[in-house]
Amino acid sequence: MTSIIAHRGASHYAPENSIPAFELAHEMKADGIETDVQLTKDNIPVLFHDESLKRIFGINGWINQYTLLELKQLDMGKSFHEKFAGTSIVTLEEFLVWVKDKPLTLHLELKNNKMAHKNLEKITYNLIAQHQLLDKTYFSTFSDASVSCLAGFQEIAHIGWLTSRQRRDLLSYALSIGATAIHIKHTLLRQRLVKEAKKNGIPVRVYTVNSSRLLHRCFSYNVDSIFTNVPDQAFVIRKDIYRRFLV
């Protein structure tokens, strides 16, 4: 069965990468949560997608130019909706404490393809290991070098290579750099690719799948996972599709 992974939490309904978005995703029966990891100026891993602070906080500067204390003083909820005013940035450790007792898989995208975060892989790995969550954590990144770095940690079993670019050797290339799965943009989705990947034991996860048409397509192709901003809608469609298969 295709897993439903809440993209930055239930980010259609609450501020992305926030505790409210994660809580909603859990309530909506998502199978897992995808979130983004970057480092602050004082090397604390936080959950934030953009390298720039402009879109979310409305200020200039980059995430790694601010300390955690400085970032915690900023409001990431008000720009989404007044009812989320006062929502603050989440550290990876806060997220791990929150998720530890929940039946959710963790999908951590390391944001190091546009901005170098020194030792991001090691810092993230150590924290996951410390909280004993390696068995249900899936790492991913657009950075080929970061994929290879993650592959150097023997206890990491799930490494997804993120890509939005078509290439004929997509599967073999992913394996050559150390990935164990491919995370593809929905525009690259082809039934032939899914079948070939499954034949070779390579999971296919698709982002970002929000429309009813795309959700139906992913479920009918039986991809391993989808990343979606609307886990509630995905859950309803998946339930209906599998119910019909069983009739």
RADA-V282260 format. One record per pair of residues at least 24 apart in sequence whose ideal C-beta (glycine too) atoms are under 7 Angstrom apart, sorted by sequence separation. I is the first residue (numbers start at 1). GAP is how many residues later the second one is. D is the distance in Angstrom with one decimal. If there is no record, write none. Layout:
i->I gap->GAP d->D
i->I gap->GAP d->D
This chain:
i->6 gap->24 d->4.1
i->9 gap->24 d->6.0
i->40 gap->24 d->6.5
i->41 gap->24 d->5.9
i->44 gap->24 d->4.4
i->181 gap->24 d->6.3
i->183 gap->24 d->6.3
i->5 gap->25 d->6.6
i->38 gap->25 d->4.9
i->39 gap->25 d->5.9
i->41 gap->25 d->5.6
i->42 gap->25 d->4.7
i->46 gap->25 d->6.7
i->121 gap->25 d->6.1
i->171 gap->25 d->6.5
i->212 gap->25 d->6.6
i->216 gap->25 d->7.0
i->4 gap->26 d->5.2
i->5 gap->26 d->6.4
i->8 gap->26 d->6.5
i->38 gap->26 d->7.0
i->40 gap->26 d->6.2
i->41 gap->26 d->4.9
i->42 gap->26 d->6.0
i->129 gap->26 d->6.9
i->171 gap->26 d->5.9
i->4 gap->27 d->5.1
i->5 gap->27 d->4.4
i->6 gap->27 d->5.0
i->7 gap->27 d->5.1
i->8 gap->27 d->6.0
i->40 gap->27 d->5.8
i->106 gap->27 d->6.5
i->151 gap->27 d->2.9
i->194 gap->27 d->5.0
i->3 gap->28 d->4.2
i->5 gap->28 d->6.8
i->6 gap->28 d->6.6
i->8 gap->28 d->7.0
i->40 gap->28 d->4.8
i->113 gap->28 d->6.6
i->121 gap->28 d->4.7
i->125 gap->28 d->5.4
i->150 gap->28 d->6.9
i->186 gap->28 d->5.6
i->189 gap->28 d->6.9
i->3 gap->29 d->6.2
i->5 gap->29 d->5.0
i->108 gap->29 d->6.4
i->110 gap->29 d->6.6
i->112 gap->29 d->6.4
i->113 gap->29 d->3.9
i->121 gap->29 d->5.5
i->148 gap->29 d->5.3
i->171 gap->29 d->6.5
i->194 gap->29 d->5.8
i->17 gap->30 d->4.3
i->106 gap->30 d->6.1
i->113 gap->30 d->4.3
i->147 gap->30 d->4.9
i->148 gap->30 d->4.8
i->191 gap->30 d->5.4
i->17 gap->31 d->6.1
i->40 gap->31 d->6.2
i->96 gap->31 d->6.9
i->100 gap->31 d->6.4
i->105 gap->31 d->5.1
i->106 gap->31 d->4.5
i->107 gap->31 d->4.7
i->108 gap->31 d->5.5
i->109 gap->31 d->5.0
i->110 gap->31 d->4.4
i->112 gap->31 d->5.2
i->125 gap->31 d->6.7
i->147 gap->31 d->5.2
i->171 gap->31 d->5.9
i->17 gap->32 d->6.3
i->92 gap->32 d->6.7
i->106 gap->32 d->6.7
i->109 gap->32 d->6.4
i->147 gap->32 d->5.2
i->189 gap->32 d->7.0
i->16 gap->33 d->6.4
i->100 gap->33 d->6.8
i->105 gap->33 d->6.3
i->107 gap->33 d->6.5
i->144 gap->33 d->5.0
i->93 gap->34 d->6.1
i->112 gap->34 d->5.3
i->92 gap->35 d->5.8
i->96 gap->35 d->4.5
i->110 gap->36 d->5.6
i->96 gap->37 d->6.1
i->8 gap->41 d->6.4
i->48 gap->41 d->6.2
i->46 gap->43 d->5.4
i->47 gap->43 d->4.7
i->140 gap->43 d->5.2
i->46 gap->44 d->6.7
i->46 gap->45 d->5.3
i->47 gap->45 d->6.4
i->160 gap->45 d->6.2
i->45 gap->46 d->6.7
i->46 gap->46 d->6.7
i->44 gap->47 d->6.0
i->45 gap->47 d->3.9
i->47 gap->48 d->6.0
i->64 gap->51 d->6.7
i->62 gap->53 d->6.8
i->64 gap->53 d->6.6
i->109 gap->53 d->6.9
i->37 gap->55 d->5.8
i->18 gap->58 d->6.4
i->18 gap->59 d->6.6
i->35 gap->60 d->6.8
i->51 gap->60 d->7.0
i->15 gap->61 d->5.5
i->15 gap->62 d->4.8
i->49 gap->62 d->7.0
i->51 gap->63 d->5.6
i->20 gap->64 d->6.1
i->51 gap->64 d->4.7
i->15 gap->65 d->4.3
i->20 gap->67 d->6.4
i->15 gap->69 d->5.4
i->18 gap->69 d->5.1
i->14 gap->70 d->6.4
i->19 gap->71 d->6.0
i->33 gap->71 d->5.6
i->37 gap->71 d->5.3
i->15 gap->72 d->5.5
i->18 gap->72 d->6.4
i->32 gap->72 d->5.2
i->37 gap->72 d->6.8
i->17 gap->73 d->6.5
i->32 gap->73 d->3.4
i->33 gap->73 d->6.5
i->34 gap->73 d->4.0
i->35 gap->73 d->6.4
i->36 gap->73 d->4.9
i->37 gap->73 d->5.5
i->38 gap->73 d->4.7
i->31 gap->74 d->6.3
i->32 gap->74 d->6.7
i->33 gap->74 d->6.8
i->37 gap->74 d->6.4
i->32 gap->75 d->5.7
i->34 gap->75 d->6.6
i->36 gap->75 d->5.1
i->22 gap->76 d->6.7
i->26 gap->76 d->6.0
i->26 gap->78 d->6.5
i->39 gap->78 d->4.4
i->45 gap->78 d->5.8
i->19 gap->79 d->6.7
i->38 gap->79 d->6.0
i->45 gap->79 d->5.7
i->43 gap->80 d->6.6
i->39 gap->81 d->5.8
i->45 gap->82 d->6.5
i->37 gap->83 d->7.0
i->39 gap->84 d->6.9
i->37 gap->87 d->5.6
i->5 gap->102 d->5.5
i->34 gap->193 d->5.2
i->7 gap->200 d->6.7
i->7 gap->201 d->5.3
i->30 gap->201 d->4.0
i->28 gap->203 d->4.5
i->28 gap->204 d->4.1
i->25 gap->206 d->5.4
i->29 gap->206 d->5.2
i->28 gap->207 d->6.3
i->2 gap->216 d->6.3
i->2 gap->217 d->5.3
i->12 gap->217 d->4.1
i->11 gap->218 d->4.6
i->12 gap->218 d->5.0
i->2 gap->220 d->6.2
i->5 gap->220 d->5.2
i->7 gap->220 d->4.3
i->2 gap->221 d->5.6
i->3 gap->221 d->6.7
i->5 gap->221 d->6.6
i->7 gap->221 d->5.6
i->10 gap->221 d->5.6
i->2 gap->222 d->6.7
i->3 gap->222 d->4.1
i->4 gap->222 d->6.2
i->5 gap->222 d->4.9
i->6 gap->222 d->6.9
i->7 gap->222 d->5.1
i->2 gap->223 d->6.4
i->2 gap->224 d->6.2
i->4 gap->224 d->6.5
i->6 gap->225 d->4.5
i->4 gap->227 d->5.3
i->4 gap->230 d->4.7
i->4 gap->231 d->6.0
i->4 gap->234 d->6.5
i->2 gap->236 d->6.5
i->1 gap->241 d->6.6
